[in-house]
Amino acid sequence: MKIKYMGKLDPETNPLPTNKLKEGAIRFNEPTDRKKQNIQTSIVTFIIICIMFVPEYLNVLF
């Protein structure tokens, strides 16, 4: 594989493309509060673990 050097990127003359959203498209919103996101992720993970392991635990008991 050969590397082809095209020169430096000049942000003033070649900015990143900024396309407008198409009609009916949904914008992705970045989370603003990481602490809130971490708590929500922890709760969802705990619920998933409970759903997966409670039946297995009950199977071992009986």
C-alpha positions as CSV (number, residue, x, y, z in Angstrom):
1,M,0.0,0.0,0.0
2,K,1.4,3.4,-1.0
3,I,0.6,6.6,0.9
4,K,-0.2,9.5,-1.2
5,Y,0.5,12.9,0.4
6,M,-2.0,15.5,-0.7
7,G,-0.7,18.4,1.4
8,K,-2.0,20.0,4.6
9,L,-5.7,20.5,5.2
10,D,-6.6,24.2,5.2
11,P,-9.8,24.5,7.3
12,E,-10.6,28.0,5.9
13,T,-10.7,26.8,2.3
14,N,-11.8,23.2,2.8
15,P,-14.1,23.0,5.8
16,L,-15.9,19.8,6.8
17,P,-19.2,19.4,5.0
18,T,-22.2,20.7,6.8
19,N,-25.3,19.2,5.2
20,K,-28.8,20.1,6.4
21,L,-31.0,17.3,7.7
22,K,-33.3,15.8,5.2
23,E,-37.0,16.1,5.7
24,G,-38.2,13.6,8.3
25,A,-34.7,12.9,9.7
26,I,-34.2,12.8,13.4
27,R,-31.2,14.7,14.8
28,F,-28.9,12.7,17.2
29,N,-28.5,14.5,20.5
30,E,-25.3,14.1,22.4
31,P,-25.8,13.6,26.1
32,T,-25.0,16.8,28.0
33,D,-24.7,15.3,31.5
34,R,-22.3,12.3,31.7
35,K,-23.2,11.6,35.4
36,K,-26.8,11.2,34.5
37,Q,-26.0,9.0,31.5
38,N,-23.7,6.8,33.7
39,I,-26.5,6.3,36.2
40,Q,-29.0,5.4,33.5
41,T,-26.6,3.0,32.0
42,S,-25.9,1.3,35.4
43,I,-29.7,0.9,36.0
44,V,-30.3,-0.6,32.6
45,T,-27.3,-3.0,33.0
46,F,-28.6,-4.1,36.5
47,I,-32.0,-4.8,35.1
48,I,-30.6,-6.8,32.2
49,I,-28.4,-8.8,34.6
50,C,-31.4,-9.5,36.9
51,I,-33.5,-10.7,33.9
52,M,-30.7,-13.0,32.8
53,F,-29.6,-14.5,36.1
54,V,-32.7,-14.8,38.3
55,P,-34.2,-17.7,36.2
56,E,-30.8,-19.5,36.4
57,Y,-30.7,-18.9,40.2
58,L,-34.2,-20.3,40.6
59,N,-33.3,-23.3,38.4
60,V,-30.4,-24.1,40.8
61,L,-32.6,-23.8,43.9
62,F,-35.2,-26.2,42.6
